[in-house]
Amino acid sequence: MNDSINPAFSAFSAVLTGLLIAVPASADYSNDFASPSDADFTRYSPLAGFGAGGVFTFPSGSGYRIGALASPAPSPLGPARAAAFITGQTFGDFTVSYTIRDYSTASPQFLGVFSRVSTPGLGTLNGYAMGLDTSTGQIFISRVQGEASQGPISPSAVSSTLSLVPSQTYSLSFSAVGPAFNGSIADSAGTVLATISGVDGAYAVGQLGLGVAAQSLAAGATAGATFGSLQVAAVPEPSTLALGTVGLATLGWMARRRR
């Protein structure tokens, strides 16, 4: 056996390692909100300057409650809304899951996740909304442009009407790989109540966070829910996986050849 190290082999190894390290990837993230802190998040309150900022609390240290005060002028400013984005991370392909409870059905609300978000600001936020419409009990995936919903990304991206109990806990899961989206909702026993899917390639990468928004321009409409068990996993791009697989196979072949 030849134990000497081939200079070309060492150089190739160094180059491959550098390429793999250089490939950008988002880190996975999880938070059960047992600690009463949202230090990992950047709060988003586009109506704060008009006296209708978001309200961020930790009820009983077992969840993260996001609330949105009523918009002072729903027609020009839009409905009540607030969110909290994971600080310093962006996600392209990902899976995300979270729980939701203690919301009101008095007025229509969106409660869920905003993903692939760019240019967050009053009237400028682009991305996807993935979550629950409290007025119908439907889960959906919608494109958001300029802070305005463009509707479900396809007919299959909205579920049938569900009979949900606001005081109970539900688990929602979503994934995005390229333009393909999937989602589901399950009850506290783990029984899947509905699944959805759709295709939309408008936005490829961006911020991810939890949020709420009133689905009505009626005066006094608010939004709010308690979130828990947030889990986000970045899905490596196929090109990254291919590079790693080919590189490792090549290294193995060269090592065997040296022997």
Secondary structure, DSSP 8 states (H G I E B T S, - for coil): ---S--HHHHHHHHHHHHHHHHS-----EEE---SS--TTEEEE-TTGGGT--EEEE-GGGS-EEEEE---SSHHHH-S-EEEEEETT--BSSEEEEEEEE----SS-EEEEEEEEEES-STTT-EEEEEEEETTTTEEEEEEEETTEEEEESSGGGB-------TTS-EEEEEEEETTEEEEEEE-TT--EEEEEEEE--S---BEEEEEEEES--STT--EEEEEEEEEEEE---HHHHHHHHHHHHHHHHHHHHH-
